[in-house]
Amino acid sequence: MFQNNKFRIGNKDLSNLLKEAIEIYNSYRGKESNARVLKIEGDEVWVLFEGHFCYTCGVNDWVEDFAYVLKDLGIEAHLDKILEPEQYEEPWRIGIFKIRGVEGNERGV
């Protein structure tokens, strides 16, 4: 999926970049969707999205947009999975993003 290169992100750098990404995302999407990092596990970042999504626009688009914010900050990431509530109309989603180049990730993703 990702090509091998030598770019590595330390956990502290990743944490700071994620804070910046959340601020950027919320500044543009905050009226409809707010994001916050739930946890970082190795090369996975779990982000909670809550709000009054535009359901006709495609709820998952609100989650996928976060990967583009990360890309703009120089982080190679892809959305691996979206966790959805049992009731589709509930105002939350969790995006699980895979980050490339995280130090200590033995799989090289």
Short mmCIF file of the C-alpha atoms (twelve columns), coordinates in Angstrom:
data_MODEL
# 
_entry.id   MODEL 
# 
loop_
_atom_site.group_PDB 
_atom_site.id 
_atom_site.type_symbol 
_atom_site.label_atom_id 
_atom_site.label_alt_id 
_atom_site.label_comp_id 
_atom_site.label_asym_id 
_atom_site.label_seq_id 
_atom_site.Cartn_x 
_atom_site.Cartn_y 
_atom_site.Cartn_z 
_atom_site.pdbx_PDB_model_num 
ATOM 1   C CA . MET A 1   0.000   0.000  0.000  1 
ATOM 2   C CA . PHE A 2   2.637   2.523  1.062  1 
ATOM 3   C CA . GLN A 3   6.029   2.594  -0.533 1 
ATOM 4   C CA . ASN A 4   9.062   2.108  1.692  1 
ATOM 5   C CA . ASN A 5   11.066  5.226  2.493  1 
ATOM 6   C CA . LYS A 6   13.150  6.488  5.395  1 
ATOM 7   C CA . PHE A 7   10.758  9.164  6.679  1 
ATOM 8   C CA . ARG A 8   9.988   8.433  10.348 1 
ATOM 9   C CA . ILE A 9   7.663   10.215 12.755 1 
ATOM 10  C CA . GLY A 10  8.431   10.152 16.471 1 
ATOM 11  C CA . ASN A 11  5.527   9.742  18.875 1 
ATOM 12  C CA . LYS A 12  5.936   13.279 20.217 1 
ATOM 13  C CA . ASP A 13  6.012   14.730 16.694 1 
ATOM 14  C CA . LEU A 14  2.975   12.675 15.724 1 
ATOM 15  C CA . SER A 15  1.087   13.855 18.786 1 
ATOM 16  C CA . ASN A 16  1.857   17.505 17.983 1 
ATOM 17  C CA . LEU A 17  0.912   17.091 14.330 1 
ATOM 18  C CA . LEU A 18  -2.350  15.410 15.301 1 
ATOM 19  C CA . LYS A 19  -3.208  18.319 17.607 1 
ATOM 20  C CA . GLU A 20  -2.626  20.692 14.714 1 
ATOM 21  C CA . ALA A 21  -4.683  18.511 12.357 1 
ATOM 22  C CA . ILE A 22  -7.585  18.463 14.837 1 
ATOM 23  C CA . GLU A 23  -7.465  22.261 15.142 1 
ATOM 24  C CA . ILE A 24  -7.493  22.683 11.358 1 
ATOM 25  C CA . TYR A 25  -10.255 20.116 10.837 1 
ATOM 26  C CA . ASN A 26  -12.460 21.636 13.542 1 
ATOM 27  C CA . SER A 27  -11.926 25.171 12.254 1 
ATOM 28  C CA . TYR A 28  -13.383 24.163 8.869  1 
ATOM 29  C CA . ARG A 29  -15.858 21.460 9.870  1 
ATOM 30  C CA . GLY A 30  -16.721 22.489 13.424 1 
ATOM 31  C CA . LYS A 31  -20.305 23.483 12.730 1 
ATOM 32  C CA . GLU A 32  -21.159 20.032 11.407 1 
ATOM 33  C CA . SER A 33  -18.490 17.760 12.854 1 
ATOM 34  C CA . ASN A 34  -15.914 18.024 15.633 1 
ATOM 35  C CA . ALA A 35  -12.953 15.681 15.864 1 
ATOM 36  C CA . ARG A 36  -10.774 14.586 18.752 1 
ATOM 37  C CA . VAL A 37  -8.092  11.940 19.083 1 
ATOM 38  C CA . LEU A 38  -9.208  9.028  21.243 1 
ATOM 39  C CA . LYS A 39  -5.971  7.051  21.193 1 
ATOM 40  C CA . ILE A 40  -2.740  6.357  19.382 1 
ATOM 41  C CA . GLU A 41  -1.616  2.732  19.186 1 
ATOM 42  C CA . GLY A 42  1.548   2.187  17.180 1 
ATOM 43  C CA . ASP A 43  0.691   3.209  13.618 1 
ATOM 44  C CA . GLU A 44  -3.045  3.536  14.324 1 
ATOM 45  C CA . VAL A 45  -4.817  6.719  15.312 1 
ATOM 46  C CA . TRP A 46  -8.417  6.530  16.526 1 
ATOM 47  C CA . VAL A 47  -10.349 9.759  15.987 1 
ATOM 48  C CA . LEU A 48  -13.874 10.444 17.253 1 
ATOM 49  C CA . PHE A 49  -16.104 12.584 15.043 1 
ATOM 50  C CA . GLU A 50  -19.225 14.030 16.640 1 
ATOM 51  C CA . GLY A 51  -21.778 16.498 15.428 1 
ATOM 52  C CA . HIS A 52  -24.691 17.241 13.180 1 
ATOM 53  C CA . PHE A 53  -23.386 15.626 10.030 1 
ATOM 54  C CA . CYS A 54  -24.884 16.424 6.666  1 
ATOM 55  C CA . TYR A 55  -26.352 12.981 6.031  1 
ATOM 56  C CA . THR A 56  -27.217 13.729 2.411  1 
ATOM 57  C CA . CYS A 57  -23.548 14.561 1.732  1 
ATOM 58  C CA . GLY A 58  -22.377 11.179 2.954  1 
ATOM 59  C CA . VAL A 59  -21.518 10.833 6.626  1 
ATOM 60  C CA . ASN A 60  -18.293 8.929  5.966  1 
ATOM 61  C CA . ASP A 61  -16.990 11.829 3.884  1 
ATOM 62  C CA . TRP A 62  -16.691 13.821 7.114  1 
ATOM 63  C CA . VAL A 63  -14.374 11.136 8.490  1 
ATOM 64  C CA . GLU A 64  -12.407 10.668 5.254  1 
ATOM 65  C CA . ASP A 65  -11.682 14.399 5.068  1 
ATOM 66  C CA . PHE A 66  -9.393  14.084 8.084  1 
ATOM 67  C CA . ALA A 67  -6.902  12.052 6.018  1 
ATOM 68  C CA . TYR A 68  -6.589  15.034 3.648  1 
ATOM 69  C CA . VAL A 69  -5.827  17.365 6.554  1 
ATOM 70  C CA . LEU A 70  -3.101  14.953 7.673  1 
ATOM 71  C CA . LYS A 71  -1.704  14.848 4.144  1 
ATOM 72  C CA . ASP A 72  -1.558  18.658 4.046  1 
ATOM 73  C CA . LEU A 73  0.588   18.481 7.199  1 
ATOM 74  C CA . GLY A 74  2.975   15.999 5.588  1 
ATOM 75  C CA . ILE A 75  1.594   12.856 7.238  1 
ATOM 76  C CA . GLU A 76  0.959   9.868  4.990  1 
ATOM 77  C CA . ALA A 77  -2.212  8.293  6.307  1 
ATOM 78  C CA . HIS A 78  -5.162  6.318  5.081  1 
ATOM 79  C CA . LEU A 79  -8.523  5.597  6.606  1 
ATOM 80  C CA . ASP A 80  -8.442  1.931  7.556  1 
ATOM 81  C CA . LYS A 81  -11.874 1.571  9.122  1 
ATOM 82  C CA . ILE A 82  -14.928 3.502  10.269 1 
ATOM 83  C CA . LEU A 83  -16.781 2.381  13.382 1 
ATOM 84  C CA . GLU A 84  -20.439 3.350  13.214 1 
ATOM 85  C CA . PRO A 85  -23.200 3.383  15.830 1 
ATOM 86  C CA . GLU A 86  -25.971 0.814  15.692 1 
ATOM 87  C CA . GLN A 87  -28.423 3.587  14.846 1 
ATOM 88  C CA . TYR A 88  -27.166 5.322  11.686 1 
ATOM 89  C CA . GLU A 89  -28.598 8.683  12.798 1 
ATOM 90  C CA . GLU A 90  -26.558 8.792  16.007 1 
ATOM 91  C CA . PRO A 91  -24.173 11.764 15.780 1 
ATOM 92  C CA . TRP A 92  -20.786 10.054 15.991 1 
ATOM 93  C CA . ARG A 93  -18.303 7.987  14.008 1 
ATOM 94  C CA . ILE A 94  -14.817 6.720  14.854 1 
ATOM 95  C CA . GLY A 95  -12.181 6.766  12.146 1 
ATOM 96  C CA . ILE A 96  -9.188  4.459  12.472 1 
ATOM 97  C CA . PHE A 97  -6.297  5.844  10.456 1 
ATOM 98  C CA . LYS A 98  -3.041  4.063  9.598  1 
ATOM 99  C CA . ILE A 99  -0.034  6.377  9.725  1 
ATOM 100 C CA . ARG A 100 3.059   5.633  7.688  1 
ATOM 101 C CA . GLY A 101 6.516   6.019  9.180  1 
ATOM 102 C CA . VAL A 102 5.742   5.919  12.899 1 
ATOM 103 C CA . GLU A 103 8.880   5.082  14.902 1 
ATOM 104 C CA . GLY A 104 8.739   1.710  16.610 1 
ATOM 105 C CA . ASN A 105 6.359   0.286  14.022 1 
ATOM 106 C CA . GLU A 106 7.983   -2.993 13.103 1 
ATOM 107 C CA . ARG A 107 5.638   -3.676 10.194 1 
ATOM 108 C CA . GLY A 108 7.053   -0.724 8.253  1 
ATOM 109 C CA . VAL A 109 3.634   0.723  7.492  1 
# 
